[in-house]
Amino acid sequence: EMVLATKPYYRSTYVFAYRKSANLQLRSFDDPALRQLRIGLHAIGEDGANPPPVHALAHRGIINNVVGFRMFDVESIENPQGRIIDAVATGEIDVAIVWGPFAGYFAKGQKEQLELVPVSPAIEPPGFPFVYEISMGVRPGETALKAEFDEILDRRRRDVRRILDEYGVPQVQQGESDHDF
């Protein structure tokens, strides 16, 4: 418990991102098309701390057609997190499986219209979640500050959602089944 977490102010998920013109209709890691497509993934590091899509594809033996994209420490590229979405738009890869907020934000800037589809299911065996609640953290013991942030988040929920929508952040609403996107 390194921080006190506020109430979550949104939930998001990983998405399949592909050119709308490709009409892929991807919804699941079990879609046979994934065995034939060039798939872009954010590869974090050699320490096994790769994002859930890496594990989901490896679990299915889908590895030979995967292209890794670095998220950090790429000084020669502006916004390296968005490079994977650029690669989808230009056709360098067929689909990216990426954290929704990155996909939504960078897809908005593309000339080529992209389809962003939440992956399903929301939890992939062996227990890798794909949907996360996003909160703010305050220092331990700062309960009054946490309560103030919670009150502000409650009061300004519509404004927060509007901003997230403006930035293209895919949102999974509370109460939606995590398996029925």
PyMOL commands that set and color helices and strands:
alter all, ss='L'
color gray80, all
select helices_A, chain A and resi 20-22+32-35+52-59+80-90+100-107+143-155+157-166
alter helices_A, ss='H'
color red, helices_A
select strands_A, chain A and resi 4-5+10-19+39-42+66-69+95-99+114-118+123-124+128-129+131-134+137-138
alter strands_A, ss='S'
color yellow, strands_A
deselect
rebuild
show_as cartoon
